Amino acid sequence: MPKQTIEQSIQQLRHIMIIGMAFVGYSLSFIWFYDQAGAVIGSLLLLPVGLAAWLLGWRGGLIAALIGICLNIGLFLLNGASFAEILALGPGLMMAFVVGGAIGWLRSLINKIQTQTSELQRERELLANEISQRKQIEQSLLAAKEEAELANRSKSQFLAMMSHELRTPLNAIIGYSELLQEDAEADQLTNYVQDLSTIRNAGVHLLGLINDVLDLSKIEAGRMELFGQDFHVIELINDLELYIQPQIAKNNNRLVLDVAEDLGVMHSDLQKLRQILLNLLTNATKFTQQGSITLRAKRDGDWLHFEVADTGIGMSSEQVANLFQPFVQAEQSTAARFGGTGLGLAISRSLAKLLGGDIMVESVIGQGSNFQLIVPAFQLAPVTAM
């Protein structure tokens, strides 16, 4: 038997013994009280009834009072009391019931308040412990977050400072391969032209990958600077059309321009805006074959709306949800087929936000994708990325 159950049983036996001794003592002394006080002894019923009510609650107290009253009436009769003397106990008996009920109710109320207070105290202690644990967890998470952010900033600052050291050798490789390719063509060394072209193309591809990594690192390190200048939006569109046409033709695609006439002048970072739109167009041509690429542009007050839509392979909702995360590409088979670092769209969206705008996307598998770029028409002062 559990220790707690044994203690409860002992406590109940102790209460029964105390109540029994009280009734026995009260009954044995009844005759003496009766000889001294006569019929007024009925008022003495308040003492045992109140004690029973306080110990047992109002129900137990009233039952004890009823037992006590019957016992007292029996003792009265044994001592030869008259009927009139027994009736004289009526007010005392009624008072005993009222007082017993009131005392028992008060005792029950006190017990209930004590129980609720104990429960509230336990809940308060549990809540305090939980709050303390959560604070410790939050402090641990905050410390880990700060360490991760510090490490990320250190990495980004290192890569940003390494820009010159990484780009210079590659530019030298690309430049010398172009010179050697021109010399080989002039000397009609056709066997070397293709090899030199391969070296140059590989260098250009590697330089593009490094530029993406460095751009992302500059953005994360807060070292990306934006410089505003005035330019005509239609001239930017024409420049993009000329540049993207060879890639459009490569996969037998068709470029469709839907440009409003009132695009006007824009004051922003021309190179960064061009980089964003060119990346969107390049992605559209990469994932579309024998389809159409549509470039739309319109002005809405102080905002420019650009849209690049394609009829390519499209994306699922899960792919769209992770589309702008750095180094995140499509599923493995698609990534292996089309290549890329998974940085272009992450950089584009970061640049769009630095310009004061954003990029949104809608896509359906097998039907194509639609990218929307919204940027302010006027960036009044150079902005440094934070």
C-alpha positions as CSV (number, residue, x, y, z in Angstrom):
1,M,0.0,0.0,0.0
2,P,1.4,3.4,-0.9
3,K,2.7,5.6,2.0
4,Q,0.3,8.4,1.1
5,T,-2.7,6.1,1.3
6,I,-1.6,4.8,4.8
7,E,-1.2,8.4,6.0
8,Q,-4.7,9.3,4.8
9,S,-6.2,6.3,6.5
10,I,-4.5,7.1,9.8
11,Q,-5.7,10.7,9.5
12,Q,-9.3,9.6,9.0
13,L,-9.1,7.2,12.0
14,R,-7.8,10.0,14.1
15,H,-10.7,12.2,13.2
16,I,-13.2,9.4,14.0
17,M,-11.6,8.9,17.4
18,I,-11.7,12.6,18.2
19,I,-15.3,12.9,17.2
20,G,-16.3,9.7,19.0
21,M,-14.5,10.9,22.2
22,A,-16.2,14.2,21.9
23,F,-19.7,12.7,21.7
24,V,-19.0,10.2,24.6
25,G,-17.6,13.0,26.8
26,Y,-20.5,15.2,25.9
27,S,-23.1,12.5,26.6
28,L,-21.5,11.5,30.0
29,S,-21.5,15.1,31.1
30,F,-25.0,15.8,29.9
31,I,-26.7,14.9,33.3
32,W,-24.4,17.2,35.2
33,F,-25.2,20.1,32.7
34,Y,-28.9,19.3,33.0
35,D,-28.9,19.4,36.8
36,Q,-27.1,22.8,36.7
37,A,-28.8,24.5,33.8
38,G,-32.1,22.7,33.3
39,A,-33.8,23.3,30.0
40,V,-31.4,25.9,29.0
41,I,-29.0,23.0,28.2
42,G,-30.4,23.1,24.6
43,S,-28.2,26.0,23.8
44,L,-25.2,24.0,24.7
45,L,-25.9,21.9,21.6
46,L,-24.2,24.7,19.7
47,L,-20.8,23.7,20.9
48,P,-20.6,20.1,19.6
49,V,-22.6,20.9,16.5
50,G,-20.2,23.8,15.6
51,L,-17.2,21.6,16.3
52,A,-18.6,18.8,14.1
53,A,-19.5,21.2,11.4
54,W,-16.0,22.8,11.4
55,L,-14.3,19.4,11.2
56,L,-16.7,17.6,8.8
57,G,-18.3,20.3,6.7
58,W,-21.9,21.3,6.7
59,R,-23.3,17.9,5.6
60,G,-21.3,16.0,8.2
61,G,-21.9,18.7,10.8
62,L,-25.7,18.5,10.4
63,I,-25.6,14.7,10.5
64,A,-23.6,14.9,13.7
65,A,-26.0,17.5,15.1
66,L,-29.0,15.2,14.3
67,I,-27.2,12.3,16.1
68,G,-26.4,14.5,19.0
69,I,-29.9,15.8,19.3
70,C,-31.4,12.3,19.3
71,L,-28.8,11.3,21.9
72,N,-29.7,14.4,24.1
73,I,-33.4,13.7,23.8
74,G,-32.9,10.1,24.9
75,L,-30.8,11.3,27.8
76,F,-33.5,13.8,28.8
77,L,-36.1,11.0,28.7
78,L,-33.9,8.7,30.8
79,N,-33.6,11.5,33.4
80,G,-37.4,11.9,33.7
81,A,-37.7,15.2,31.8
82,S,-41.2,16.3,30.9
83,F,-42.5,16.9,27.4
84,A,-42.6,20.6,28.1
85,E,-38.9,20.6,29.0
86,I,-38.0,18.7,25.8
87,L,-40.0,21.3,23.8
88,A,-38.1,24.0,25.5
89,L,-35.0,22.7,23.7
90,G,-36.6,23.7,20.3
91,P,-35.0,27.1,19.9
92,G,-31.6,25.7,20.8
93,L,-32.0,22.8,18.4
94,M,-32.9,25.2,15.5
95,M,-30.0,27.4,16.4
96,A,-27.7,24.4,16.4
97,F,-28.8,23.5,12.8
98,V,-28.4,27.1,11.6
99,V,-25.0,27.6,13.2
100,G,-23.9,24.1,12.1
101,G,-24.8,24.8,8.5
102,A,-23.2,28.2,8.5
103,I,-20.0,27.0,10.1
104,G,-19.8,24.0,7.8
105,W,-20.4,26.2,4.7
106,L,-17.7,28.6,5.9
107,R,-15.3,25.7,6.5
108,S,-16.0,24.3,3.0
109,L,-15.5,27.7,1.5
110,I,-12.2,28.1,3.3
111,N,-11.1,24.6,2.1
112,K,-12.0,25.5,-1.4
113,I,-10.1,28.8,-1.3
114,Q,-7.1,27.0,0.2
115,T,-7.2,24.3,-2.5
116,Q,-7.5,26.9,-5.3
117,T,-4.7,28.9,-3.7
118,S,-2.5,25.9,-3.6
119,E,-3.3,25.0,-7.2
120,L,-2.6,28.6,-8.3
121,Q,0.7,28.5,-6.4
122,R,1.7,25.3,-8.1
123,E,0.7,26.7,-11.5
124,R,2.6,29.9,-10.7
125,E,5.7,27.8,-9.8
126,L,5.3,25.8,-13.0
127,L,4.9,28.9,-15.1
128,A,7.9,30.5,-13.4
129,N,10.0,27.4,-14.2
130,E,8.7,27.4,-17.8
131,I,9.4,31.1,-18.2
132,S,12.9,30.6,-16.8
133,Q,13.5,27.6,-19.2
134,R,12.2,29.6,-22.2
135,K,14.5,32.5,-21.3
136,Q,17.4,30.2,-21.2
137,I,16.5,28.7,-24.5
138,E,16.0,32.2,-26.0
139,Q,19.3,33.3,-24.7
140,S,21.0,30.2,-26.2
141,L,19.2,30.7,-29.5
142,L,20.1,34.4,-29.6
143,A,23.7,33.6,-28.8
144,A,23.8,30.9,-31.6
145,K,22.0,33.4,-34.0
146,E,24.6,36.1,-33.2
147,E,27.4,33.7,-33.8
148,A,26.0,32.5,-37.1
149,E,25.4,36.1,-38.2
150,L,28.9,37.0,-37.2
151,A,30.3,34.1,-39.1
152,N,28.2,34.9,-42.1
153,R,29.2,38.5,-42.1
154,S,32.9,37.5,-41.8
155,K,32.5,35.2,-44.8
156,S,30.7,37.8,-46.8
157,Q,33.3,40.5,-45.9
158,F,36.1,38.2,-46.9
159,L,34.6,37.3,-50.2
160,A,33.8,41.0,-50.9
161,M,37.4,42.0,-50.2
162,M,38.6,39.1,-52.4
163,S,36.8,40.5,-55.4
164,H,39.9,42.0,-57.1
165,E,42.1,38.9,-56.3
166,L,39.5,36.5,-57.9
167,R,38.5,38.6,-60.9
168,T,41.9,39.8,-62.0
169,P,43.4,36.3,-62.9
170,L,40.2,35.3,-64.7
171,N,40.1,38.5,-66.7
172,A,43.7,37.9,-67.7
173,I,42.9,34.3,-68.8
174,I,39.9,35.5,-70.8
175,G,41.9,38.4,-72.4
176,Y,44.9,36.2,-73.4
177,S,42.6,33.5,-74.7
178,E,40.9,36.0,-76.9
179,L,44.3,37.4,-78.2
180,L,45.6,33.9,-78.9
181,Q,42.3,33.0,-80.6
182,E,42.6,36.0,-82.9
183,D,46.3,35.1,-83.7
184,A,45.3,31.5,-84.4
185,E,42.6,32.7,-86.8
186,A,45.0,35.1,-88.5
187,D,47.6,32.3,-88.9
188,Q,44.8,29.9,-89.9
189,L,45.6,27.5,-87.1
190,T,42.1,26.1,-87.1
191,N,43.1,23.2,-84.8
192,Y,43.8,25.7,-81.9
193,V,40.8,28.1,-82.5
194,Q,38.3,25.7,-81.0
195,D,40.4,24.9,-78.0
196,L,41.1,28.6,-77.3
197,S,37.4,29.3,-77.7
198,T,36.6,26.6,-75.1
199,I,39.1,28.1,-72.7
200,R,37.6,31.6,-73.2
201,N,34.0,30.3,-72.7
202,A,35.0,28.4,-69.6
203,G,36.7,31.5,-68.2
204,V,33.6,33.7,-68.9
205,H,31.3,31.1,-67.3
206,L,33.6,30.9,-64.2
207,L,33.8,34.7,-64.0
208,G,30.0,34.8,-64.1
209,L,29.7,32.3,-61.2
210,I,32.3,34.3,-59.2
211,N,30.5,37.5,-59.9
212,D,27.2,36.0,-58.5
213,V,28.9,34.8,-55.3
214,L,30.6,38.2,-54.8
215,D,27.5,40.1,-55.5
216,L,25.6,38.1,-52.9
217,S,28.4,38.5,-50.4
218,K,28.5,42.2,-50.9
219,I,24.7,42.4,-50.3
220,E,25.0,40.3,-47.1
221,A,28.0,42.3,-45.9
222,G,26.2,45.6,-46.5
223,R,28.9,46.7,-49.1
224,M,26.7,46.9,-52.2
225,E,26.4,50.5,-53.3
226,L,23.6,51.8,-55.6
227,F,24.2,55.0,-57.7
228,G,21.3,56.8,-59.2
229,Q,21.3,58.4,-62.7
230,D,18.7,59.6,-65.1
231,F,17.9,57.4,-68.1
232,H,15.1,56.6,-70.5
233,V,13.4,53.4,-69.8
234,I,12.7,52.6,-73.5
235,E,16.5,52.8,-74.1
236,L,17.0,50.2,-71.4
237,I,14.4,48.0,-73.1
238,N,16.0,48.3,-76.5
239,D,19.4,47.4,-75.0
240,L,18.0,44.3,-73.4
241,E,16.4,43.3,-76.6
242,L,19.6,43.4,-78.5
243,Y,21.6,41.6,-75.9
244,I,19.1,38.7,-75.3
245,Q,18.3,38.0,-79.0
246,P,21.1,35.5,-79.5
247,Q,20.0,33.5,-76.4
248,I,16.4,33.7,-77.6
249,A,17.3,32.3,-81.0
250,K,19.4,29.5,-79.4
251,N,16.4,27.6,-78.2
252,N,14.2,28.6,-81.1
253,N,12.2,31.0,-78.9
254,R,10.4,34.2,-79.9
255,L,10.7,37.5,-78.0
256,V,7.5,39.5,-77.6
257,L,7.7,43.1,-76.5
258,D,4.6,44.7,-74.9
259,V,5.9,48.2,-73.9
260,A,3.8,51.2,-73.0
261,E,4.6,54.5,-74.7
262,D,4.7,56.6,-71.5
263,L,7.6,54.9,-69.7
264,G,9.5,58.2,-69.6
265,V,12.6,58.9,-67.6
266,M,13.7,57.0,-64.6
267,H,16.2,57.9,-61.9
268,S,17.8,54.8,-60.4
269,D,20.8,52.5,-60.6
270,L,20.8,51.6,-64.3
271,Q,23.3,48.8,-64.1
272,K,21.5,47.1,-61.2
273,L,18.1,47.4,-62.9
274,R,19.6,46.0,-66.1
275,Q,21.2,43.1,-64.2
276,I,17.8,42.2,-62.7
277,L,15.9,42.3,-65.9
278,L,18.7,40.5,-67.8
279,N,18.8,37.7,-65.3
280,L,15.0,37.3,-65.5
281,L,15.2,37.2,-69.3
282,T,18.1,34.8,-69.3
283,N,16.3,32.4,-66.9
284,A,13.2,32.5,-69.2
285,T,15.2,31.6,-72.3
286,K,17.1,28.8,-70.4
287,F,13.9,27.0,-69.3
288,T,11.9,27.6,-72.6
289,Q,12.3,25.8,-75.9
290,Q,10.4,26.6,-79.1
291,G,8.2,29.0,-77.1
292,S,7.8,32.6,-76.4
293,I,9.4,35.1,-74.0
294,T,7.3,38.2,-73.3
295,L,8.7,41.4,-71.8
296,R,6.1,43.9,-70.6
297,A,6.8,47.4,-69.2
298,K,4.4,50.1,-68.0
299,R,4.4,53.1,-65.7
300,D,2.0,53.7,-62.9
301,G,2.7,57.1,-61.4
302,D,6.0,57.0,-59.6
303,W,6.4,53.2,-60.1
304,L,7.7,51.1,-63.0
305,H,6.2,47.7,-63.6
306,F,8.2,45.1,-65.5
307,E,7.0,41.6,-66.4
308,V,8.9,38.7,-67.9
309,A,6.6,35.8,-68.9
310,D,7.6,32.5,-70.6
311,T,5.9,29.4,-71.9
312,G,8.6,27.1,-70.5
313,I,8.6,24.1,-68.1
314,G,7.1,26.1,-65.1
315,M,7.5,25.3,-61.4
316,S,5.6,23.7,-58.6
317,S,4.4,25.6,-55.6
318,E,7.1,24.0,-53.5
319,Q,9.8,25.2,-56.0
320,V,8.3,28.7,-56.0
321,A,8.4,28.8,-52.2
322,N,12.1,28.3,-52.2
323,L,12.9,30.1,-55.4
324,F,14.6,33.2,-53.9
325,Q,16.7,31.3,-51.4
326,P,20.5,31.5,-52.1
327,F,22.1,28.3,-53.5
328,V,18.6,26.7,-53.9
329,Q,17.9,25.2,-57.3
330,A,15.1,23.2,-58.8
331,E,14.9,19.4,-58.4
332,Q,18.2,17.5,-59.1
333,S,17.3,16.4,-62.6
334,T,16.4,20.0,-63.7
335,A,19.5,21.4,-62.1
336,A,21.7,18.9,-63.8
337,R,20.1,19.6,-67.1
338,F,20.1,23.4,-67.1
339,G,23.0,24.1,-64.6
340,G,23.4,27.3,-62.6
341,T,24.4,28.2,-59.0
342,G,20.9,29.1,-57.7
343,L,22.1,32.6,-56.9
344,G,20.7,34.6,-59.8
345,L,17.2,35.1,-58.5
346,A,18.3,35.6,-54.9
347,I,20.6,38.4,-56.0
348,S,17.9,39.8,-58.3
349,R,15.4,40.1,-55.5
350,S,18.0,41.5,-53.1
351,L,18.9,44.2,-55.6
352,A,15.2,44.9,-56.3
353,K,14.7,45.5,-52.6
354,L,17.7,47.7,-52.4
355,L,16.2,49.7,-55.3
356,G,13.0,50.1,-53.2
357,G,10.9,47.4,-55.0
358,D,10.4,43.7,-55.1
359,I,10.0,40.7,-57.3
360,M,6.9,38.4,-57.4
361,V,6.4,35.2,-59.3
362,E,3.6,33.0,-60.5
363,S,4.2,29.6,-62.2
364,V,2.4,26.5,-63.3
365,I,4.2,23.3,-64.2
366,G,4.1,22.7,-68.0
367,Q,2.6,26.1,-68.7
368,G,5.4,28.6,-67.8
369,S,6.4,31.3,-65.3
370,N,5.6,34.9,-64.8
371,F,8.0,37.2,-63.0
372,Q,6.9,40.8,-62.0
373,L,9.4,43.4,-61.0
374,I,8.1,46.6,-59.3
375,V,10.5,49.5,-58.6
376,P,10.2,53.2,-57.9
377,A,10.8,55.5,-60.8
378,F,12.8,57.9,-58.7
379,Q,15.7,57.1,-56.5
380,L,16.8,60.5,-55.4
381,A,20.2,59.7,-53.8
382,P,22.8,57.0,-53.8
383,V,21.9,54.2,-51.4
384,T,24.3,51.9,-49.6
385,A,23.0,48.4,-48.9
386,M,22.6,47.6,-45.2
